Amino acid sequence: MKKLLLLLTVAMMSNLQAQDRPKLVVGIVVDQMKMEYLYRFSNDFSNDGFKRLMGNGYTFQNMHYNYMPTYTAPGHASIYTGTTPSVHGIVSNEWFSRKLGKEMYCTDDADVTTIGDGTKEEGEMSPKNLLTTTITDELRLATNFQGKVIGLSLKDRGAILPAGHFANWAFWYSKTGAFISSSFYGQKLPDWVQKFNDEKHYMPYINRGWDLLKPKSTYNESLEDNNPYEGKLYNSAAPVFPYDLKDMYVKNDAGVIRSTPFGNNLLAEFAMKAIEKEELGKDNITDFLTVSFSSTDYVGHLLGPRSMELQDTYLRLDQTIAEFLNYLDKTVGKDNYLLFLTADHAGAENVNYLKDNKYNVSSINPKDIRTNLKDFSMKTFGADLVLNYSSFNLFFNKDIIKAKNLDLAVVKASFKSYLMTQDYVKRVYTEEEVLNSTGNDYYLNFIAKGYDVTQNGDLIILDKPGYIEYQGTGTSHGTTYTYDTHVPAIFYGWHIKKGESYAKKAITEIAPTIGQKIRVALPNGTEAQVLEEILKD
C-alpha cells in the first residue's frame, strides 16, 4: 500500500509539473505587420486564421514599440529579450559601429561558417552581437538544456535573434532555395533539413506563379492593381497580376519567392516539418519554436501598404496561419501549446500617395541627405567632417576635427542648426542630450531607448511625421510614430483566456510575460514589466 501511494504521489507531482508549463511555446512574428491590417482586411479573412486567434485568444489592440529605430533586427531582439536596443545592443539591421569604425551587420560572425547549400556570406551568422539573453535562452537554462529551441525565418536575423544564444538550431533561407544554418549551431544540417532542401519545396510555387487568391472585387480595400505608388517585382513590365515567377526565377534565383506570399507558405511547411522531425512538444519538457514570416515585409517595401499584392499576401497568410494552427492541434494537442503573434515593426503610408491626397510630406533620398551634409561641412569647415550617416545617426570624423583644431561641441551645434533648417527634420539630438535624457521628452525617450553609446552616432535625427528616408514607391519604417510602432499582439492556447485590452502596452512586455507564464527566469536585460492579463488563468 505504501509503495502504491508513493507511485501515485510521484505521478501526481509529475502531472502538476507538466501543467506548470505548456509542451510547446510558439512565437510568431509577422514582418512589417500593422495592427490596422487586422481591421482593414477582416471581412476577407477566414474564420480559422487571424479571426480564430483574436476570437479565442487575448488581443492587445494598442501594442507599441517604445524606441527608435523601428527595424527588423532590433524588433525581433526586443520581442524576445524584453528590453530595447540601448540594452540588448542590436541598434539596427546594419549600422556604423563607432567602436569598430566600420559598418557591421546585426548577426555577422566571421568566426563561423555556412552549413548547408548557401553562399559563404549567407551563413557567417550567429547571435554573438546580441548582448542579453532571450526568453528562449532562459527556457533552455530552466530545463537544463533539455527543452529544445529552434528559430526559423526566411531572414537570418529573423531566425537567429529570437532563438538566442543557446538554441539547438536556427535556420534561414538562401537564394539557392535551401534552408541553411551556421557552424555556431552544428557541423552539418540535420538529415531531415537536407531532405527537405533536396525536395525543392519552393519549385511548385515558382511554377504556379502568383495570381489573386480571390476574385478581384474582393480587393476593394486596396488601390487599383496598377498604380504609381508601387515598385516593380523583379523588373516586371508593370506591377500587375498575374506574375510569372518562373521567368523571374530563371533570370535571378530562388530568392524571388521571398517577395511573394509563397515565402510564408514555404516557411510554414518547413516549420511543420521541424515540429515533426525534432519532436517538438512531444514530452513534458517544454520546447520553443520561433517563426518569423518575412514575405510581408518584402512585399510591403516594394509594393506598399495599399497594394493588391499586399492584401493578397495577408489573405494567403491567413490561410497559412489556419493550417498551422490545425497542425498544432493535431500534433501537439489543442491545450498543450502557448502561442503568441506579433510584429517586429509596422510601416508608413507611401509618401507620394499622401502627397497626392494633399498631405504636405515628401520622400527624402538618403543619398541626398549625405550629399547635403557634405556640402554644408565643406562650406562651413573647409573639410568633409561626416564619417557616416545611416539609420538616422550622424557620425563625425574625429581625426579630421582634431587635425583642424576644431571644437567638437561647435561642430555638433553647427550641424544641428543646419539640420533644423531642413523641411523633413523635426528634432536633432546630440549624444550628450541622449545620454542625459530624463524621460520627459517623449521623442527623446524613444531615441534614448534605442541608443548604445559604443555604437550610435554623435547626432540623432528625427524626421517629421509622414516623411520617409526612402524611394518614391513602396514604403519603409523606422520612426517613433504610430504608423511604425503600432503592431498586433495576440496570445492564444495554453491557459489563455479570451479577451482584449485597449490600454497602451509596450513590446518589451512580451518576453517577461512569457517568462512568468511558464515559470522560468526572466531575460537578464528585461525591463520586467508584464502583461498581467495573460498571467491570470
Secondary structure, 3 states (H helix, E strand, C coil): CHHHHHHHHHHHHHHHHHHHCCCEEEEEEECCCCCHHHHHCHHHCCCCCHHHHHHHCEEECCEECCCCCCCHHHHHHHHHHCCCHHHHCCCCCEEEECCCCEEEECCECCCCCEECCCCHHHHCECCCCCCCCCHHHHHHHHCCCCCCEEEEECCHHHHHHHHCCCCCEEEEECCCCCEEEECCCCCCCCHHHHHHHHCCCCHHHHHHCECCCCCHHHHCCCCCCCCCCCCCHHHCCCCCCCECHHHHHHHCCHHHHHHCCHHHHHHHHHHHHHHHHCCCCCCCCCEEEEEEECHHHHHHHHHCCCCHHHHHHHHHHHHHHHHHHHHHHHHCCCCCEEEEEECCCCCCCCHHHHHHCCCCCCECCHHHHHHHHHHHHHHHHCCCCEEEEECCEEEECHHHHHHCCCCHHHHHHHHHHHHCCCCCEEEEEEHHHHHCCCCCCHHHHHHHHCCCCCCCCCEEEEECCCCECCCCCCCCCCCCCHHHHEECEEEEECCCCCEEECCCEEHHHHHHHHHHHHCCCCCCCCCCCCCHHHHCC
